[in-house]
Structure formats: structure tokens, C-alpha cells
Amino acid sequence: MVFSSSAVTSGAECAMHIGGSATGAQIGGLYDGGSTSGATHVTDVTAGVGGGGMPGGVPGGLIPELLDR
């Protein structure tokens, strides 16, 4: 997933979840702080650090589920 925003600080730790619901401050369709309910934890990432990725994408479509909330 690629997300670019001046609100994201390089080196910040981010948790990625799919499904469920989220609370907290919404920044460009993503949530900062708060909590999740009924969500599945996928991975943790560090902003500004590239990774290997997940072959074939994430089941259920990670991006639309996060951006539609």
C-alpha cells in the first residue's frame, strides 16, 4: 500500500487492519489513534520504509475498505 500525506511523519509506526470499524482522527481515509472493533490485524509498517509486500494483494481489498470509511 502506498499512502502519501504531509500528516504522516517518516518513521511513524502504523498498524494495518481489514474489516471491522475504527475510531480516532481520520486523515485522508485512514485513522490515527483510537481503536478498532471486529477488525483483523494484517501487519505493522513504518512510514517511509519500503517493504517486500504481500503477493497477490490482501483478500477482501484493503484499500477500498479503509478509504470508504
N, C-alpha and C positions, 0 to 999 in steps of 0.2 A: 504494500500500500504506500502511496506517496501522498503526503499532505504538506502543504506549504502555507505558512502564515507567520506574520510578524509577532503573533501572540504566542508562538511556540519557541521556547528557548532551547538552543542546542545543548544537548546533554541531559535534558529532562527525561525522566523515566515515565513511560506510558504503558498501560495495560490495555490489551485489545480483547474485546468480548463480542460475541454474537448472540442475537436474540435477547429476550427479556426487555427490561426497561431501565432507564438511567435517570439519576437526578444530579444536580450540580449546575455550574455555569456552562452554558452552551457556547462553543466557539466554532463557528463555521460548520455546524452539524456534528461536532464532537463535543464530549463533555469533560469538564475539568473539575476534579474533586467530586464530592457527592458519593453516591453508591449505585450499585446495580442490583436488580432483583430478577431472578429467573434467567440470568444470562450465563452463557458458557464461556469461561476464560480460554482464550486461544493462545496468547503468548504475551510476553513483555518485550518492549522495544525501547531503545534510547534514541531520542530525537537527534538527527544529524549524523547518525551512524548507519551505514548500509548493511544489509544482511543478505543471507542466502535465499530467503523467500520460501514459499510453500508450493511445490509442484502442483499444477492443476487448479490452483486457487483454493479458496476456502468454501466448503459446502454451504449452501444457503445464500451465498453472495454477501460478503462482509460489507462492502462499500454501500450498496443501496440501503441495507438495514440501518446503518449508522447515520447516513446522510438524510434519511427521510424523517428522522425524529426531531 
